[in-house]
Amino acid sequence: MMLEIQQRLRELFNFPSEEEPFTYLLRHWRQFTSQAVALEWERHGSDYYAWWKDYDIKIESGRARSREMKLRFRWPRGGSRIIGRGELLALQARAQQICRRGGPHGAPFVTEDEPARPGRPQRRLHLTQFRRMKNHESARSQGFGAGYEARVRPLGADLHGDHALFLVSPTGAFVLVGFGPDYNLTALANFWRGNLTNELANDLHDGDEPFAVRVRGVPHRLEYVRLPGLAGFVHTPLGEVYLCLLGDDDVALVLVGEDGAARCLFRGTASQANGHELLPDEVPVVLLERPRPFTPETVADAIARQPKLDPAIRDHLAVLVRAARDELGTEYARHLVWALVAAHARGRRTPVVGTHTEVFAWVLEQGDMRTPPKERAGRGALHWLAARSPLFERAVVKRIAYWKNHVEWFSEPNATCIARLSTRAGKGRVGDRQDQ
């Protein structure tokens, strides 16, 4: 498979005949991201200034009596954006790291897109000013929002051939929207801009489907790469993973392990590559089968065998479903917990959020339940779970109850989750007596 990728890259670009195309790109990427940078800072008053290539870099003092400072990059064509906040030495180190990686991702903040004042509509800047960049990837680019950028880049040396449209966030995460002629994609960029959850946020939301791969179900977002033939890169526990562009909706994921050898993990469409599990055979299919009979004991035993769950979460969920018996809605609580565990094992990391009807409609779609619960039983199941587990929460918006589950904690619980689990464990017996 790697031979086919090498051959395809050679067809698209003018690589030296004595070089293997992917090896050539890999060497240039590493040189590009590890270039020596020695910023010389000048102090003027309470602010610090440095210059790198065409970028002006400034570390601004914060509010009075505050040690927090702001790192600001100013673009060559005008406009700036705050890249980070913190203490002086940390911001100077971060500025050097950003420069070593070729400069900040995205574009400067667009003042026309500041949040609208109450009673006034928000002004929109249409993406009609795409300019061809004079760099390695030769992309047409246009900035928008709080540092986001649309990039339409050619798939080969021919700048009049097919292109790919990317929406790049300030952190370098990206959405690969699609492929086609550049004039179609520049028009499509404004439509896709409206699909973003919040273009004024610092990064893409999970619902925007940023490009990522999964290792044991845990997503690892790729960082945008500004080199022809390569579109993304990420460090994973297995090694470095690169996204290669090979043609119209033709991409490949290439793994470079500790031995330095390149190996093709996947070749196909972009939608199939996004979210691709790098270790698909680690969870045996038998562990994903619905427990039979569906009793508290069999469900708890099935959860206890799941390898992708964090041990603390696995124990907590097993105890939870063992206790789910003989109360209103507890049978459906077991169905919901098992559906979430099975979906997590298949790679899902996005919480299921909605009313009780929407939550159990999702459970029904998973095939783990034949009929939805009655309204009282569905509400009872969610109330029962929220009262006993920090993984389930309830919020009221305009007098409507919405329910959320923290699936993102199933593999990697944060400190808040661990603290809540400890608190619930300490109060478990008291809570049980109160419920009785």
C-alpha positions as CSV (number, residue, x, y, z in Angstrom):
1,M,0.0,0.0,0.0
2,M,2.8,2.4,0.8
3,L,4.2,1.8,-2.7
4,E,0.9,3.0,-4.2
5,I,0.9,6.1,-2.0
6,Q,4.4,6.9,-3.0
7,Q,3.5,6.5,-6.7
8,R,0.4,8.6,-6.4
9,L,2.3,11.4,-4.6
10,R,4.9,11.4,-7.4
11,E,2.1,11.7,-10.0
12,L,0.7,14.7,-8.2
13,F,3.9,16.7,-7.5
14,N,7.3,17.2,-8.9
15,F,9.5,15.3,-6.4
16,P,13.2,14.7,-7.0
17,S,13.5,11.4,-8.9
18,E,16.0,10.0,-6.4
19,E,13.7,10.6,-3.4
20,E,10.8,8.7,-2.1
21,P,7.9,11.3,-2.0
22,F,6.6,10.5,1.5
23,T,10.1,10.4,2.9
24,Y,10.9,13.7,1.2
25,L,7.7,15.3,2.7
26,L,8.4,13.8,6.1
27,R,11.9,15.3,6.2
28,H,10.8,18.7,5.1
29,W,7.9,18.7,7.7
30,R,10.3,17.9,10.5
31,Q,12.7,20.6,9.3
32,F,9.8,23.0,9.0
33,T,8.6,22.4,12.5
34,S,12.0,22.3,14.2
35,Q,13.7,25.3,12.7
36,A,15.9,27.3,15.0
37,V,14.2,30.4,16.4
38,A,16.0,32.9,18.6
39,L,13.6,35.7,19.4
40,E,15.2,38.9,20.7
41,W,12.7,40.7,23.1
42,E,12.7,44.5,23.6
43,R,11.0,46.0,26.5
44,H,9.0,49.2,26.1
45,G,7.3,50.3,29.3
46,S,5.5,47.2,30.6
47,D,5.2,45.5,27.2
48,Y,7.7,43.3,25.3
49,Y,8.2,43.2,21.6
50,A,9.9,40.7,19.1
51,W,9.9,40.2,15.4
52,W,9.9,37.0,13.4
53,K,9.8,36.9,9.6
54,D,6.9,39.3,8.8
55,Y,5.1,38.8,12.1
56,D,5.1,41.4,14.9
57,I,5.0,39.7,18.3
58,K,3.9,41.5,21.5
59,I,3.5,40.4,25.1
60,E,1.1,42.9,26.7
61,S,0.7,43.7,30.4
62,G,-2.5,42.6,32.0
63,R,-4.9,44.4,34.3
64,A,-3.6,46.3,37.2
65,R,-2.4,44.1,40.1
66,S,-2.5,41.0,37.8
67,R,0.5,39.0,36.7
68,E,-1.3,37.6,33.7
69,M,0.0,38.9,30.4
70,K,-1.2,38.4,26.8
71,L,0.7,37.1,23.8
72,R,-0.4,38.8,20.6
73,F,0.7,38.1,17.0
74,R,0.2,40.7,14.3
75,W,-0.1,39.4,10.7
76,P,1.9,40.8,7.8
77,R,-1.2,42.0,5.9
78,G,-2.7,43.6,9.0
79,G,-4.8,42.5,11.9
80,S,-3.8,40.6,15.1
81,R,-5.0,38.0,17.5
82,I,-4.2,37.1,21.1
83,I,-2.6,33.6,21.1
84,G,-2.3,32.9,24.8
85,R,-2.4,34.3,28.3
86,G,-0.1,33.7,31.3
87,E,3.2,34.7,32.8
88,L,6.0,36.3,30.8
89,L,8.5,33.5,30.6
90,A,5.8,30.9,29.6
91,L,4.5,33.2,26.9
92,Q,8.0,33.8,25.5
93,A,8.6,30.1,25.3
94,R,5.2,29.6,23.6
95,A,6.0,32.3,21.1
96,Q,9.2,30.5,20.2
97,Q,7.3,27.2,19.8
98,I,4.7,28.8,17.5
99,C,7.5,30.3,15.3
100,R,9.3,26.9,15.1
101,R,6.1,25.4,13.8
102,G,5.8,27.9,11.0
103,G,3.7,30.6,12.7
104,P,0.2,30.7,14.2
105,H,-2.6,28.8,12.7
106,G,-5.7,30.5,11.4
107,A,-6.0,34.2,10.7
108,P,-6.2,37.5,12.7
109,F,-9.4,38.4,14.5
110,V,-12.0,40.0,12.2
111,T,-13.4,43.1,13.8
112,E,-16.6,43.0,11.7
113,D,-17.5,39.7,13.5
114,E,-17.5,41.1,17.1
115,P,-20.5,39.8,19.0
116,A,-23.6,41.9,18.3
117,R,-24.9,44.4,20.8
118,P,-28.3,43.8,22.3
119,G,-31.0,44.7,19.9
120,R,-28.6,44.8,16.9
121,P,-28.0,42.0,14.4
122,Q,-24.5,40.6,14.1
123,R,-22.6,41.8,11.0
124,R,-21.2,39.1,8.8
125,L,-18.1,39.3,6.6
126,H,-18.6,37.3,3.5
127,L,-15.8,35.1,2.3
128,T,-15.1,36.7,-1.0
129,Q,-11.5,37.9,-0.7
130,F,-9.6,34.6,-1.1
131,R,-6.0,35.2,-1.9
132,R,-3.5,32.6,-3.3
133,M,-0.7,32.1,-0.7
134,K,2.8,32.2,-1.9
135,N,4.1,29.3,0.2
136,H,4.5,25.5,-0.1
137,E,0.8,24.5,-0.3
138,S,-0.3,27.4,-2.6
139,A,-3.7,27.6,-1.0
140,R,-6.3,30.3,-1.4
141,S,-7.1,31.6,2.1
142,Q,-9.5,33.9,3.8
143,G,-9.8,34.6,7.6
144,F,-13.0,35.0,9.5
145,G,-14.4,34.9,13.0
146,A,-12.0,34.9,16.0
147,G,-9.0,33.5,14.2
148,Y,-10.6,30.9,11.9
149,E,-9.5,30.5,8.3
150,A,-10.9,28.9,5.2
151,R,-8.2,27.3,3.1
152,V,-8.8,26.0,-0.5
153,R,-5.7,24.1,-1.5
154,P,-4.7,22.3,-4.7
155,L,-4.4,18.6,-4.7
156,G,-1.4,18.6,-7.0
157,A,1.1,20.8,-8.8
158,D,-1.6,21.9,-11.2
159,L,-3.2,25.0,-9.6
160,H,-6.2,24.7,-12.0
161,G,-7.1,21.2,-11.0
162,D,-9.2,19.8,-8.1
163,H,-8.9,21.4,-4.7
164,A,-9.8,20.6,-1.1
165,L,-11.6,23.0,1.4
166,F,-10.4,23.1,5.0
167,L,-11.8,25.2,7.9
168,V,-8.8,25.7,10.3
169,S,-9.2,26.8,13.9
170,P,-6.7,28.9,15.9
171,T,-5.3,25.8,17.5
172,G,-4.7,24.1,14.2
173,A,-7.6,21.6,14.4
174,F,-9.5,21.5,11.1
175,V,-12.6,20.3,9.3
176,L,-12.0,18.8,5.9
177,V,-15.2,20.0,4.1
178,G,-14.9,18.5,0.7
179,F,-13.3,18.5,-2.8
180,G,-13.9,20.1,-6.1
181,P,-12.9,23.1,-8.3
182,D,-11.6,26.1,-6.4
183,Y,-14.4,28.4,-7.5
184,N,-17.0,26.1,-6.1
185,L,-15.2,25.6,-2.8
186,T,-14.7,29.3,-2.2
187,A,-18.4,29.7,-2.5
188,L,-19.1,26.7,-0.3
189,A,-16.8,28.1,2.5
190,N,-19.3,30.7,3.6
191,F,-22.1,28.1,3.9
192,W,-19.9,25.8,6.0
193,R,-18.8,28.8,8.1
194,G,-22.5,29.0,9.2
195,N,-22.4,25.4,10.3
196,L,-19.8,25.9,13.0
197,T,-21.0,25.7,16.5
198,N,-19.4,28.9,17.5
199,E,-16.9,30.6,15.2
200,L,-15.9,33.0,18.0
201,A,-14.7,30.2,20.3
202,N,-11.0,29.4,20.5
203,D,-11.4,25.9,19.0
204,L,-13.7,23.6,17.1
205,H,-16.4,21.8,19.1
206,D,-16.8,18.0,18.8
207,G,-20.1,18.4,17.0
208,D,-18.2,20.2,14.2
209,E,-16.5,16.9,13.4
210,P,-12.9,18.1,13.5
211,F,-10.5,15.6,11.8
212,A,-9.3,13.0,14.3
213,V,-8.1,9.4,14.6
214,R,-8.9,7.2,17.6
215,V,-6.6,5.0,19.7
216,R,-8.6,2.6,21.9
217,G,-11.6,4.8,21.3
218,V,-9.9,8.0,22.5
219,P,-9.9,10.7,19.8
220,H,-6.7,12.5,18.8
221,R,-7.3,15.6,16.7
222,L,-4.9,16.2,13.8
223,E,-3.1,19.5,13.4
224,Y,-3.2,21.2,10.0
225,V,0.0,20.8,7.9
226,R,1.0,23.4,5.4
227,L,2.9,21.2,3.0
228,P,1.7,19.8,-0.4
229,G,0.6,16.2,-0.1
230,L,0.2,16.3,3.7
231,A,-2.9,17.8,5.3
232,G,-2.7,16.8,9.0
233,F,-0.4,15.4,11.7
234,V,-0.8,14.1,15.3
235,H,1.3,12.4,17.9
236,T,-0.5,9.2,19.2
237,P,0.6,6.4,21.6
238,L,1.3,4.3,18.5
239,G,3.5,7.0,16.8
240,E,3.1,9.9,14.4
241,V,0.0,9.8,12.1
242,Y,-0.1,11.8,8.9
243,L,-3.1,12.5,6.6
244,C,-2.1,12.4,2.9
245,L,-4.2,14.0,0.1
246,L,-4.1,11.7,-2.9
247,G,-6.9,13.0,-5.1
248,D,-10.6,13.9,-5.3
249,D,-11.9,12.4,-2.0
250,D,-9.0,10.1,-1.8
251,V,-6.9,10.2,1.4
252,A,-4.6,8.0,3.4
253,L,-3.5,7.7,7.0
254,V,0.2,6.8,7.4
255,L,1.7,5.8,10.7
256,V,5.4,6.4,11.4
257,G,6.4,4.3,14.4
258,E,9.4,4.4,16.8
259,D,11.4,2.5,14.2
260,G,10.9,5.3,11.6
261,A,9.2,3.0,9.1
262,A,6.1,4.4,7.4
263,R,3.0,2.1,7.2
264,C,-0.4,2.8,5.6
265,L,-3.2,2.3,8.1
266,F,-6.1,3.3,5.8
267,R,-6.9,4.6,2.3
268,G,-10.3,5.7,1.3
269,T,-12.7,8.6,1.5
270,A,-12.2,11.5,3.9
271,S,-15.4,10.8,5.8
272,Q,-14.3,7.2,6.4
273,A,-10.8,8.3,7.5
274,N,-12.2,10.9,10.1
275,G,-12.5,9.1,13.4
276,H,-10.8,6.0,12.1
277,E,-9.8,3.6,15.0
278,L,-6.2,2.6,14.7
279,L,-6.6,-0.5,16.9
280,P,-9.9,-1.8,15.6
281,D,-9.4,-5.4,16.9
282,E,-8.7,-4.6,20.5
283,V,-12.3,-4.9,21.7
284,P,-13.6,-8.4,20.7
285,V,-17.0,-8.3,19.1
286,V,-18.3,-10.7,21.8
287,L,-17.8,-8.0,24.4
288,L,-20.2,-5.7,22.5
289,E,-23.1,-8.1,22.4
290,R,-26.1,-7.3,24.5
291,P,-26.0,-9.2,27.8
292,R,-28.6,-12.0,28.0
293,P,-30.6,-12.1,30.2
294,F,-30.6,-8.4,30.8
295,T,-30.4,-8.5,34.6
296,P,-28.4,-6.2,36.8
297,E,-25.8,-8.9,37.4
298,T,-25.2,-9.8,33.7
299,V,-25.0,-6.2,32.7
300,A,-22.6,-5.4,35.5
301,D,-20.4,-8.4,34.5
302,A,-20.4,-7.3,30.9
303,I,-19.4,-3.7,31.9
304,A,-16.6,-5.1,34.1
305,R,-15.0,-6.8,31.0
306,Q,-14.8,-3.6,28.9
307,P,-11.1,-2.8,28.3
308,K,-11.6,0.8,27.1
309,L,-13.2,2.0,30.3
310,D,-11.1,3.7,32.9
311,P,-10.9,1.3,35.9
312,A,-12.6,3.8,38.3
313,I,-15.4,4.4,35.8
314,R,-15.8,0.7,35.1
315,D,-16.2,-0.1,38.8
316,H,-18.6,2.8,39.3
317,L,-20.8,1.8,36.4
318,A,-20.8,-1.9,37.5
319,V,-21.9,-0.9,41.0
320,L,-24.5,1.5,39.5
321,V,-26.3,-1.1,37.3
322,R,-26.2,-3.8,40.1
323,A,-28.2,-1.3,42.2
324,A,-30.6,-0.5,39.4
325,R,-33.5,-2.8,40.4
326,D,-37.0,-2.7,41.8
327,E,-37.5,1.1,41.4
328,L,-39.3,3.2,38.9
329,G,-37.3,3.3,35.6
330,T,-34.3,1.3,36.8
331,E,-34.7,-1.2,34.0
332,Y,-34.4,1.6,31.5
333,A,-31.5,3.1,33.4
334,R,-29.6,-0.2,32.8
335,H,-30.5,0.0,29.1
336,L,-29.1,3.6,28.9
337,V,-25.9,2.8,30.7
338,W,-25.2,-0.3,28.6
339,A,-26.0,1.6,25.3
340,L,-23.5,4.3,26.3
341,V,-20.8,1.7,27.3
342,A,-21.3,-0.2,24.0
343,A,-21.1,3.0,21.9
344,H,-18.0,4.1,23.8
345,A,-16.4,0.8,23.0
346,R,-17.1,1.4,19.3
347,G,-15.4,4.8,19.6
348,R,-18.1,7.3,20.4
349,R,-16.9,10.2,22.7
350,T,-19.7,12.7,22.2
351,P,-22.2,13.0,25.0
352,V,-25.9,12.2,24.3
353,V,-27.8,15.4,25.2
354,G,-31.6,16.0,25.0
355,T,-34.9,15.6,26.6
356,H,-35.8,12.2,28.1
357,T,-37.7,11.4,24.9
358,E,-34.6,12.2,22.7
359,V,-32.2,10.3,25.0
360,F,-34.2,7.1,24.9
361,A,-34.9,7.6,21.1
362,W,-31.1,7.4,20.8
363,V,-30.9,4.2,22.9
364,L,-33.6,2.7,20.7
365,E,-31.5,3.5,17.6
366,Q,-28.6,1.6,19.0
367,G,-30.7,-1.6,18.9
368,D,-30.3,-2.3,22.6
369,M,-34.0,-1.8,23.4
370,R,-37.2,-2.8,21.6
371,T,-39.7,-0.1,22.7
372,P,-39.2,3.3,24.4
373,P,-40.2,3.7,28.0
374,K,-43.4,5.4,29.1
375,E,-42.9,9.0,30.0
376,R,-42.9,8.4,33.8
377,A,-40.5,5.5,33.5
378,G,-38.1,7.4,31.2
379,R,-38.0,10.4,33.6
380,G,-37.6,8.1,36.6
381,A,-34.6,6.4,35.0
382,L,-32.8,9.6,34.3
383,H,-33.6,11.1,37.8
384,W,-32.4,7.8,39.3
385,L,-29.0,8.0,37.5
386,A,-28.4,11.7,38.1
387,A,-29.0,11.2,41.8
388,R,-26.4,8.4,42.1
389,S,-23.7,9.2,39.5
390,P,-21.7,12.3,38.5
391,L,-21.7,10.9,34.9
392,F,-25.3,12.0,34.5
393,E,-26.6,15.6,34.8
394,R,-29.9,17.5,34.5
395,A,-30.4,21.1,33.4
396,V,-33.5,23.2,32.9
397,V,-33.7,25.6,29.9
398,K,-37.0,27.6,29.5
399,R,-38.8,25.1,31.9
400,I,-37.7,22.1,29.8
401,A,-35.5,19.5,31.4
402,Y,-32.4,18.4,29.4
403,W,-30.2,15.5,30.3
404,K,-26.5,15.0,29.6
405,N,-24.0,12.2,30.2
406,H,-20.2,12.6,30.4
407,V,-19.1,9.9,27.9
408,E,-15.9,11.9,27.5
409,W,-14.9,10.8,31.0
410,F,-15.4,7.1,30.4
411,S,-11.7,6.6,29.2
412,E,-10.0,9.7,30.7
413,P,-11.9,11.0,33.8
414,N,-10.5,14.4,34.9
415,A,-9.8,15.5,38.5
416,T,-13.4,16.8,38.9
417,C,-14.9,13.5,37.9
418,I,-12.6,11.5,40.2
419,A,-13.4,13.9,43.1
420,R,-17.2,13.5,42.5
421,L,-16.9,9.7,42.3
422,S,-15.1,9.7,45.7
423,T,-17.8,11.9,47.2
424,R,-20.6,9.7,45.9
425,A,-18.9,6.6,47.1
426,G,-18.6,8.1,50.6
427,K,-22.2,9.1,50.7
428,G,-23.6,6.0,49.0
429,R,-25.1,4.3,52.0
430,V,-26.6,7.5,53.4
431,G,-28.2,8.3,50.0
432,D,-29.6,4.7,49.8
433,R,-31.3,5.0,53.2
434,Q,-32.7,8.4,52.3
435,D,-34.2,7.0,49.1
436,Q,-35.8,4.2,51.0
